[in-house]
Amino acid sequence: PIVALLEDERVTVELINDGVHLHPSVLDLAYGTAGPARVALITDAMGAAGMGDGLYPLGPLQVRVENGVARLVEGGSIAGSTLTLDVAFKRSVTVNGLTLDQTVESLCTTPARLLGLTDSVGSLETGKLADLVVVDSTSYDLVAVMRRGRWVLGGDRFPTVKSA
């Protein structure tokens, strides 16, 4: 059924690229078959996303995060992820070898299109909300974040950029 869904133009594949949920070859298969316009990179993040190791609630369940991997205390099943989209971006480019264009399309353009929000988000165009993330051009580490034209992280690094 997975290959049939990948070949079905009506289906968009959501992938969690955290190095835990999927083997890298699954991304290769999805991009090779469906392409970035039908792949949406997601996090399935729980409340422990971006936090350290420890115990966290997930509704009525207890989750233990160890080395960034969230598992139910009872049974040990994967319990969502601690992935953030900047890390998904970095993994897609550095581990999976996706191009910047493929990665941006799967993280921004495809989800915006699926949600019917392309008139306001999903690309950098005049008239759209000024939501953007700046990453280092070599390491792909997060540098700054702008939300609706205002820097919310790292904007002091760009003194010539005026926020709306």
Buried (B, 14 or more C-beta within 10 A) or exposed (E): EEEEBBEEEEEBBBBBBBBBBBEBEBBEBBBEBBBBBBBBBBBBBBBBBEEEBEEBEBEEBEBBBEEBBBBBEEEEEBBBBBBBBBBBBBBBBEEBEBEEEBBBBBBBBBBBBBEEEBEEBBEEEEEBBEBEBBBEEEEBEBBBBBBEEEBEBBBEEBEEEEEE
